[in-house]
Amino acid sequence: MTTFKSPRKSFENEIQDYPGNQSHVEEQDKKLKYPKSVFFIISNEFCERFCFYGMRTVLSLYLYNMLNYSESTSTIIYHVFTCFVYFFPLVGAIISDSWLGKFYTILYLSGIYAIGQIILSLSAAPPVGLPARESSIVGLLLIALGTGGIKPCVSAFGGDQFVLPQQERYLAMFFSLFYFSINTGSLISTLLTPVLRNTQCFDTDCYFLAFLVPAVLMILSIVIFVLGKRMYKIVNPTGNLIVKVTKCVCHAIYIKIRKKARREHWLDHADDVYDKNLIEDIKIALRVLKLFIPLPIFWALYDQQGSQWTFQATRMDGRIGSFVLLPDQLQAVNPLLIIIFIPIFETCIYPCFAKIHFIDTPLKKLVVGGLLASVAFILAGIVEIEIEKTGPTLPTNGFAQIRIFNTMDCDVNITIKDRDTIIINSLNVSEVLELEQEDKASRLITVRYKAEYEDCYDKNYNITANKSGKIYGVEGIATSWVITPEGLIYNYEDTVTKPDKGIPVVRSLIYIDSALDNATLKLKQVDKDPIVSITVSPQFSPSELKTIENPDEYDVYLDNEPLMKNVPFEFGGVYTVVGSHVKLSNGSHKIAGRTITVTPPNSLHMAWMLPQYIVITMAEVMFSVTGLQFAFTQAPVTMKSLLQAGWLLSVAFGNLIVVIIKGSRPFERQMYEIFLYAGLMAVIITIFGVMTIFYKYVDVSEEEDIDGTMPLEEKTGKFNSAYKDDEK
C-alpha cells in the first residue's frame, strides 16, 4: 500500500533551519547575490508575450480577410484557439513535474511554439504555396500547445532561481520586472502588428509580415533562454500534484460505488490508500473550485475584445486628426489601462472601500468585477445599436434585394408590376427594392418592368424604343441592375456590407459606346499618381471592387476628362462610379459620371468604444487580479498549483461558451447577441454572489508562512494575479 505524505513540516523541525530574527535574515540576504539568470527569463518572457499578443491581435481579421471565413466562423476559430491555450497548461504542468522538468519543458515546447508561428507566417504568403486554411489551423494548434504548455513553467522556473526565505525581497522584485515585461511586450506588439498587417505584400494586407515578426521574436526568446542555461538552478521533477489529486478522487469514487458505505465525506473513502492530510487538503481545494464553476462566463465576455469587439471596430471611424487608428490596434487600450489602473486600485480605491467597509473582501470584488463586465457589454450593445443606424440595408432571408443604377445623363421611369412608377434620376440609383419570395421552393424572384426614356430622347441618346421585360433577384442576395443605352439588361451580385477592415472600396459602372476605345477610370489627387485605376472596356461590364488604401478626397477622371472634383471616399464606405461615354444622335460625344454611395461610410467614431474598454478593464482588475489572490490564499499549501490549473481552466471553458453560442447562431443581429452575454453575466454573477454568502474564509496559518514551506505561488500571489492579467 502506497502512502502519500504531506509536504508540510512542523514548526519544531524547521525552526533549526529558519533564521529566527530579522537581522539574521538581512545578514544572509547580503551574502546571497541577486541571481543574474532571471534576466534571461525576463527577456525570454518579453519576447514570448510579444509573439503571442502580436499574433493574436490580428488573428481574427486574418481569418476573416485572408482565409475568407465568415465573421461568425472566424470568431469561433479564434475562441477555440484561446480555449486550447488555456487547456494545455495542464499538459505542460504534467510534463514538467512528472517527466522533463521546467527547463526542458520550456525549451522543447518553445520550439514547437516557434514552428507553429513559422507555419502560420508561411500560410499567409501565397507564393509559398501552402494550403492556407489547413496550414493555419496546424500552426495555431502548435502555438496553443507551445504557449499553453510553458505557461505554468516559466514563472515557477524564475522563482526556482532564488533562495527562500532569505531572498524573498529579491523575488518580489523579480516578479515586478516579470510582470512589467509581460505588459510591455503585450502593449508594444498590440500597437505594432496591426501596422505591419496594414502594409502591402503579395498585393494584399501583409499578414505574412505581421506573423513573421512575432515568429522572429519567438525564436529570439529561445536563443535568450538557452544562453542562460549555465547560470540556471535546475530543479528535478518531483511528481505532479494534479495527477495525484486525480488518482485520489477517482479512487474515492471507485470505493464509494463498490462498497456503498457511508462516510462523513465521500473523499474519506480514499483513506485506505492515500494520506489523510492529502485528503483534507483536497476537500478544502474543492470548496474553492466549487466557487469557480460560475466564473467562465466572465472570460466568455472578456476574451471577445480580440474577436467581436475588433469586428465592431471595423465598422467605425478611427481617424484622429491625420492619424488613423486601426481596428485591431484598439485592443492596445486594455494593457495600457491595466498598467494605469492596478496601482490606482491598490493605493486609492481599495483603501477607500475598506474604510467604509464596502467591497472589502475578495469575493465582493469578484462579484463587482462580474457586474462591471455585464455593464461593459451593455455599453457595447448600445454602440452596436448606433452602428446599425449608420449601416446599409442588408438582404435578408425570404426577400430579394434589388437596386437599379442609371448610367445615362437623363431620367428614366421604371414601372414594376404591383408597384408605383419609380423615377431613376440621371447618373443615380433607385431606392432599395425588397421583393418578398412567394414560391419558397425557388430562390429566384422575377418581376416584370417597363422602362420609359422620354428624357433620354430629348437629350439625343441613341435609344430605339421603350423597353419591357423581366428582372430577377435572388433570396438573401443584393442584385444590382444597370440601365445603359441598350436598356435594362445587365446585372451582377452586389456587395453592400461594410468592407473588410473598414477600408473603403469602389466599383466602376461605366458604359462605353461600342464605337469608342477602352477608357480608364482614375481616382487622383494633385501631383500624385492615381490611387485607383480601373480599365473600362467598350459597352459594359461591372468592375471588381477596388480598395482605396488612403481614404481621402479625390478627383475622378475618365481618361483625362474630369468627371467629379473633391469626392470623399471615407472609411467603411462602398462606392460605385456610374457614368457613360457615348456618341449622341446629333454626332457629338457625351461624357458624364457621378459617384454613388452604396454603403454609408463609418460615421460613428471608435472613441465611442472607450467606455466599454475602460469598464471591462476595471472589471479585469477586480476580477482577475483578485481571483487568483483569493484562490491562492484560500487553498492549502499543497494545493496551490491545483487551484492555478482550475483558474486557467475557467478561462478555457469561458471561450468554449463563446464557441457554443456563436455556433448555435441564436440571432441574426449582433446587437441581440451582445445583450445576451450581458444578461448571462448579470444572472450568473448574481448566483455566484449568493454562493459567496455561504463561504467561510480560511485564514493562512502562521506556520505555513514562517516555516518556509509556503510554495512559490503563495509568496508571489501578487505576481500570479498579474500573470493572469497578461492572459488577456
Disulfide bonds with the S-S distance in Angstrom:
Cys201-Cys206 2.04
Cys410-Cys456 1.96
